[in-house]
Amino acid sequence: MPSFKTKGVCATQIDFEIDDEGRVHGIGFVGGCPGNAAGVARLAEGRPASELVEMLEGLPCGRRPSSCPDQLACALREEMGRRERL
């Protein structure tokens, strides 16, 4: 299960899986706002990683340039890139 160390947000880590069809499962945020993290995880469950990147990338959190959803998009993009290089 990939783990992604976040930058610039309250959550410190995001764990997730991408299945062979490119769909995301088992998203877990470490730290951050529990309600928002659980909501994002439930809404994202089973969706294609590429679709989530498109929807979530670039979302700020208040005055912060990034957010937990944006960091999830970064994590997914990074993992998709790693898989392409294999």
Secondary structure as a PSIPRED ss2 file (coil, helix, strand):
# PSIPRED VFORMAT (PSIPRED V4.0)

   1 M C   1.000  0.000  0.000
   2 P C   1.000  0.000  0.000
   3 S E   0.000  0.000  1.000
   4 F E   0.000  0.000  1.000
   5 K E   0.000  0.000  1.000
   6 T C   1.000  0.000  0.000
   7 K C   1.000  0.000  0.000
   8 G C   1.000  0.000  0.000
   9 V C   1.000  0.000  0.000
  10 C C   1.000  0.000  0.000
  11 A E   0.000  0.000  1.000
  12 T E   0.000  0.000  1.000
  13 Q E   0.000  0.000  1.000
  14 I E   0.000  0.000  1.000
  15 D E   0.000  0.000  1.000
  16 F E   0.000  0.000  1.000
  17 E E   0.000  0.000  1.000
  18 I E   0.000  0.000  1.000
  19 D C   1.000  0.000  0.000
  20 D C   1.000  0.000  0.000
  21 E C   1.000  0.000  0.000
  22 G C   1.000  0.000  0.000
  23 R E   0.000  0.000  1.000
  24 V E   0.000  0.000  1.000
  25 H E   0.000  0.000  1.000
  26 G E   0.000  0.000  1.000
  27 I E   0.000  0.000  1.000
  28 G E   0.000  0.000  1.000
  29 F E   0.000  0.000  1.000
  30 V E   0.000  0.000  1.000
  31 G E   0.000  0.000  1.000
  32 G C   1.000  0.000  0.000
  33 C C   1.000  0.000  0.000
  34 P H   0.000  1.000  0.000
  35 G H   0.000  1.000  0.000
  36 N H   0.000  1.000  0.000
  37 A H   0.000  1.000  0.000
  38 A H   0.000  1.000  0.000
  39 G H   0.000  1.000  0.000
  40 V H   0.000  1.000  0.000
  41 A H   0.000  1.000  0.000
  42 R H   0.000  1.000  0.000
  43 L H   0.000  1.000  0.000
  44 A H   0.000  1.000  0.000
  45 E C   1.000  0.000  0.000
  46 G C   1.000  0.000  0.000
  47 R C   1.000  0.000  0.000
  48 P E   0.000  0.000  1.000
  49 A H   0.000  1.000  0.000
  50 S H   0.000  1.000  0.000
  51 E H   0.000  1.000  0.000
  52 L H   0.000  1.000  0.000
  53 V H   0.000  1.000  0.000
  54 E H   0.000  1.000  0.000
  55 M H   0.000  1.000  0.000
  56 L H   0.000  1.000  0.000
  57 E C   1.000  0.000  0.000
  58 G C   1.000  0.000  0.000
  59 L C   1.000  0.000  0.000
  60 P C   1.000  0.000  0.000
  61 C E   0.000  0.000  1.000
  62 G C   1.000  0.000  0.000
  63 R C   1.000  0.000  0.000
  64 R E   0.000  0.000  1.000
  65 P C   1.000  0.000  0.000
  66 S C   1.000  0.000  0.000
  67 S C   1.000  0.000  0.000
  68 C H   0.000  1.000  0.000
  69 P H   0.000  1.000  0.000
  70 D H   0.000  1.000  0.000
  71 Q H   0.000  1.000  0.000
  72 L H   0.000  1.000  0.000
  73 A H   0.000  1.000  0.000
  74 C H   0.000  1.000  0.000
  75 A H   0.000  1.000  0.000
  76 L H   0.000  1.000  0.000
  77 R H   0.000  1.000  0.000
  78 E H   0.000  1.000  0.000
  79 E H   0.000  1.000  0.000
  80 M H   0.000  1.000  0.000
  81 G H   0.000  1.000  0.000
  82 R H   0.000  1.000  0.000
  83 R H   0.000  1.000  0.000
  84 E H   0.000  1.000  0.000
  85 R H   0.000  1.000  0.000
  86 L C   1.000  0.000  0.000
